[in-house]
Amino acid sequence: MNADLLARTQQPGFVDPELAEILRSGPPVGSLDATTNIPELRKLLRERKLAVNAAAGNPSSSLVEETDTNIRTRDNDEIRVRIYRSSRSTGLGPVMVMLHGGGWVLGDLDNEALLCRKWVDYLAALAPEHVFPTAVYDSYDAVLWIQTAKNAVSFGGDLTKGFVVAGVSAGANMTATLSHLYRDEGHAPPITGLYLSIPSLLAPEAVPDRYKESYRSRDENKDAPVLNERALKLFRNLYQDDPRSPLMSPFVFETGHENLPPTYFQVGGMDPLRDEALIYERVLREEHGIATRVDLYPGLPHGFWSWWPNAEFSKKHARDSIEGLRWLLSNRAG
């Protein structure tokens, strides 16, 4: 990890120069606690995601096929999943499972649609209704559904060519959690890589004493745009989590972090979640010898690419996302 870039990422009060100019010349930026009306928040987030998709442009629908299907979960409920496949595929290819973000409360299948479409194109050339830990187990059941060979083959997948589990924000939290469950239960084939974008990995109540000095971003960025202390409190109250459970704070899994897959991180310098990602990455790399790759974004808040999709830093994020997946596929475990 570049030491100078890391220092800038952790510099209190630093704002990316391009973002600083946007904030000076544009309208005020709200946060995800702008209202406690959950339907309104869901509408706001959906509008932002659809705007990002429109601004960035999507691969042609003739190149990427999308199919929605329902799968059965362990509580005898059903969840809807969306399957993306390249119409140009002539054989079986690697598989990626994406868990969308939204603080366990917001979001839907369109949240990470742009990334999924771009990844497919590259490879070819919610609470308060369902509280903790329902979302974790629903996500895990989706991964186990994919893990069944016949299901992967049905949409053109070969898990031995790559089995990446990805998540953004709350989705990244569940990605890290289920990677431990999958490892501990001895499933095969193995997950070959993890993609953790702006992840929540360690709630303040669960931070071990030895890491408290490095755990500063929750305080430094408590008033940051987009995601701040108030929004985090709102989401966690709705999710009704247990902060000391490894299902909420995967950093504290009693079985440790040995034999986890190579892991790619995206970390924002103005994100309250910044330091838990950096601590987790360091522990994986230094204490367990797990291959990691980190893209740092100094002076940028949580999920910045959804709010300023035309900014150069968001275009860089889009390029980094593809390179991160490329790295995972070339450094896969198993």
C-alpha positions in Angstrom: 0.0 0.0 0.0 1.3 3.4 -1.0 2.3 5.1 2.3 1.9 8.7 1.0 -1.6 7.9 -0.3 -2.5 6.2 2.9 -1.4 9.2 4.9 -3.6 11.5 2.7 -6.5 9.1 3.0 -6.3 9.3 6.8 -5.7 13.1 7.0 -8.5 14.6 9.1 -10.5 17.2 7.2 -8.9 16.6 3.9 -11.3 17.1 0.9 -10.5 15.9 -2.6 -9.7 19.1 -4.6 -12.2 18.3 -7.3 -14.9 17.5 -4.8 -14.1 20.7 -2.9 -14.8 22.7 -6.1 -18.0 20.8 -6.7 -19.2 21.6 -3.2 -18.3 25.3 -3.6 -20.0 25.8 -6.9 -23.0 23.3 -6.6 -26.0 22.9 -4.4 -25.6 21.5 -0.8 -25.1 17.8 -0.5 -27.5 16.0 1.7 -26.9 12.8 3.7 -28.7 9.5 4.0 -30.3 10.7 7.2 -32.1 13.5 5.5 -35.3 11.9 6.5 -36.4 9.0 8.6 -39.1 8.2 6.1 -37.8 4.9 4.8 -39.9 4.9 1.6 -38.6 8.4 0.8 -35.0 7.3 1.4 -35.5 4.3 -0.8 -36.9 6.5 -3.6 -33.9 8.9 -3.2 -31.3 6.2 -3.4 -33.0 4.5 -6.3 -33.2 7.8 -8.2 -29.4 8.3 -7.5 -28.6 4.9 -8.8 -30.7 5.2 -11.9 -29.0 8.6 -12.6 -25.6 7.0 -12.3 -26.6 4.3 -14.7 -27.8 6.9 -17.2 -24.8 9.1 -16.8 -22.2 6.3 -17.2 -24.0 4.5 -20.0 -24.6 0.8 -20.0 -23.4 -2.0 -22.2 -26.0 -2.7 -24.9 -28.9 -5.0 -23.8 -28.0 -7.0 -26.8 -24.6 -7.8 -25.1 -25.8 -8.4 -21.5 -28.7 -10.7 -20.8 -30.6 -10.1 -17.5 -32.9 -12.7 -15.9 -34.7 -12.4 -12.5 -35.5 -15.6 -10.6 -36.6 -16.5 -7.1 -34.7 -18.8 -4.8 -35.8 -20.4 -1.5 -34.1 -19.4 1.7 -33.6 -21.3 5.0 -36.5 -19.6 6.7 -38.8 -21.0 3.9 -39.1 -17.5 2.3 -38.1 -16.5 -1.2 -35.7 -13.8 -2.4 -35.3 -12.5 -5.9 -31.9 -12.6 -7.6 -30.9 -11.1 -10.9 -28.6 -13.1 -13.2 -26.4 -11.3 -15.7 -24.9 -13.1 -18.6 -23.0 -12.1 -21.7 -24.9 -12.9 -24.9 -21.5 -13.4 -26.5 -20.5 -16.2 -24.2 -19.8 -19.4 -26.1 -18.7 -21.5 -23.0 -18.7 -21.5 -19.2 -17.0 -18.6 -17.4 -16.2 -17.4 -13.9 -19.0 -16.4 -11.5 -19.4 -13.3 -9.4 -22.1 -12.8 -6.7 -22.8 -9.2 -5.9 -24.6 -8.1 -2.7 -25.9 -4.6 -3.0 -25.5 -1.8 -0.4 -28.0 0.4 1.3 -27.3 0.1 5.0 -29.4 -3.2 5.3 -32.4 -0.9 4.9 -32.3 0.6 1.4 -31.6 -0.6 -2.1 -32.8 -3.2 -4.5 -31.6 -5.2 -7.5 -30.8 -2.0 -9.4 -28.3 -0.8 -6.8 -25.2 -2.3 -8.4 -26.7 -3.0 -11.8 -24.1 -0.7 -13.6 -21.2 -2.5 -12.0 -22.7 -5.9 -12.8 -23.3 -5.0 -16.5 -19.8 -3.6 -16.9 -18.2 -6.6 -15.3 -20.2 -9.0 -17.5 -19.2 -6.9 -20.5 -15.5 -7.0 -19.4 -15.5 -10.7 -18.8 -17.0 -11.3 -22.2 -14.0 -9.5 -24.2 -33.9 -5.2 3.3 -34.7 -3.9 7.0 -36.9 -2.6 8.7 -39.1 -5.4 7.4 -36.4 -8.1 8.0 -34.1 -7.4 10.8 -30.6 -8.8 11.7 -29.4 -11.4 10.9 -32.0 -12.2 8.1 -30.1 -10.3 5.5 -26.9 -12.2 6.3 -28.5 -15.6 5.9 -30.5 -14.6 2.8 -27.2 -13.5 1.2 -25.5 -16.7 2.3 -28.3 -18.8 0.9 -27.9 -17.0 -2.4 -24.2 -17.9 -2.5 -25.0 -21.5 -1.6 -27.6 -21.6 -4.4 -24.9 -20.5 -6.8 -22.4 -23.0 -5.3 -24.6 -25.9 -6.4 -22.9 -26.8 -9.7 -26.1 -27.3 -11.7 -27.3 -23.8 -10.8 -24.0 -22.2 -11.9 -24.0 -24.2 -15.2 -27.6 -23.2 -15.9 -26.5 -19.6 -16.4 -23.2 -20.3 -18.0 -20.9 -20.4 -14.9 -18.0 -22.5 -14.0 -17.0 -21.9 -10.4 -13.5 -23.5 -11.0 -12.7 -20.6 -13.3 -13.5 -18.1 -10.6 -16.0 -17.7 -7.8 -15.9 -14.1 -6.6 -18.3 -12.7 -4.0 -18.6 -9.0 -4.0 -20.5 -6.4 -2.0 -20.8 -2.6 -1.5 -21.2 -1.0 1.9 -23.7 -3.2 3.8 -23.3 -5.8 1.0 -19.6 -5.8 1.7 -20.3 -6.4 5.4 -22.3 -9.5 4.5 -19.7 -10.6 1.9 -17.0 -10.7 4.6 -19.3 -12.5 7.0 -20.5 -15.2 4.7 -16.9 -15.8 3.5 -16.1 -17.0 7.1 -19.3 -19.1 7.2 -18.5 -20.7 3.8 -15.0 -21.5 4.9 -16.0 -22.8 8.4 -18.6 -25.1 6.9 -16.1 -26.6 4.4 -18.1 -25.9 1.2 -16.6 -26.6 -2.2 -15.6 -25.4 -4.6 -14.0 -22.5 -2.6 -14.8 -18.9 -3.0 -11.8 -17.6 -5.0 -11.9 -13.9 -4.2 -13.7 -11.2 -2.2 -14.6 -7.7 -3.4 -15.2 -5.3 -0.5 -16.2 -1.8 -1.5 -16.6 0.8 1.3 -17.3 -2.1 3.8 -18.6 -2.0 7.3 -16.6 -4.6 9.1 -16.2 -3.7 12.8 -18.9 -1.9 14.9 -17.5 0.6 17.5 -18.8 -1.6 20.4 -16.7 -4.5 19.2 -13.3 -2.9 18.6 -10.5 -4.8 20.4 -8.4 -2.6 22.7 -5.2 -3.1 20.5 -6.9 -1.4 17.5 -8.8 1.5 19.2 -5.9 3.9 18.5 -6.2 3.2 14.8 -10.0 3.4 14.8 -10.5 7.1 14.3 -12.7 7.7 11.2 -16.0 7.2 12.9 -15.2 10.3 14.9 -13.3 12.2 12.3 -16.0 11.8 9.7 -19.1 11.9 11.9 -20.4 14.9 10.0 -19.3 13.8 6.5 -21.6 14.2 3.5 -23.7 11.2 2.3 -23.0 8.9 5.3 -22.5 10.4 8.7 -23.0 9.4 12.4 -26.7 10.1 12.3 -27.3 8.0 9.2 -25.3 5.1 10.7 -27.4 5.3 13.8 -30.7 5.3 11.8 -29.7 2.3 9.8 -28.5 0.3 12.7 -31.6 1.1 14.8 -33.7 -0.2 11.9 -31.6 -3.3 11.3 -31.6 -4.1 15.1 -28.1 -5.7 14.9 -25.9 -7.1 17.6 -22.7 -5.2 17.2 -20.6 -7.8 19.0 -21.8 -10.6 16.8 -19.4 -11.8 14.0 -22.5 -11.7 11.8 -22.4 -7.9 12.2 -18.7 -7.4 12.9 -16.9 -10.1 10.8 -13.6 -8.8 12.2 -14.3 -10.6 15.5 -15.0 -14.1 14.1 -13.6 -16.5 16.8 -12.4 -18.9 14.0 -10.1 -16.1 12.8 -9.2 -15.1 9.2 -7.0 -17.9 8.1 -7.5 -19.4 4.6 -9.8 -16.6 3.4 -9.6 -15.7 -0.3 -7.6 -12.9 -1.8 -9.5 -9.7 -1.1 -9.9 -6.4 -2.9 -10.8 -3.2 -1.0 -12.1 0.2 -1.9 -11.8 2.8 0.9 -12.9 6.4 1.0 -10.9 8.8 3.1 -13.9 10.8 4.3 -15.9 7.7 5.0 -16.8 6.9 8.7 -16.1 3.3 7.8 -12.6 4.0 6.5 -10.5 2.7 9.4 -12.3 -0.6 9.9 -11.5 -1.5 6.3 -7.9 -0.5 6.7 -7.5 -2.4 10.0 -9.1 -5.5 8.5 -7.0 -5.3 5.4 -3.8 -5.0 7.5 -4.7 -8.0 9.6 -5.5 -10.2 6.6 -2.2 -9.2 4.9 0.3 -9.0 7.8 -1.0 -11.6 10.2 -2.5 -14.2 7.8 -0.6 -13.8 4.6 -3.7 -13.2 2.5 -3.2 -11.4 -0.8 -4.9 -8.0 -0.7 -5.3 -5.1 -3.1 -6.5 -1.6 -1.9 -7.7 1.4 -3.8 -7.8 4.5 -1.6 -9.8 7.6 -2.3 -8.4 10.5 -0.1 -10.9 13.2 0.8 -14.0 11.4 -0.7 -17.1 10.2 1.2 -19.0 7.0 1.3 -20.4 5.9 -2.1 -19.1 9.1 -3.8 -19.5 7.7 -7.3 -23.3 7.6 -6.9 -23.5 11.3 -6.1 -21.0 12.7 -8.6 -20.9 10.2 -11.5 -19.4 12.6 -14.0 -16.4 13.6 -11.8 -13.0 12.4 -12.7 -12.7 10.6 -9.3 -15.8 8.6 -10.1 -14.5 7.7 -13.5 -11.3 6.5 -11.8 -13.5 4.4 -9.4 -15.2 2.8 -12.4 -11.8 1.9 -13.9 -10.6 0.6 -10.5 -13.6 -1.6 -10.2 -12.7 -3.5 -13.4 -9.1 -3.7 -12.5 -10.0 -5.0 -9.0 -12.0 -7.8 -10.5 -9.3 -8.5 -13.0 -6.8 -8.8 -10.1 -9.1 -11.2 -8.2 -9.5 -13.4 -11.2 -5.8 -13.6 -11.8 -5.0 -14.2 -8.1 -7.8 -16.5 -7.2 -7.6 -19.0 -4.4 -8.3 -22.7 -4.7 
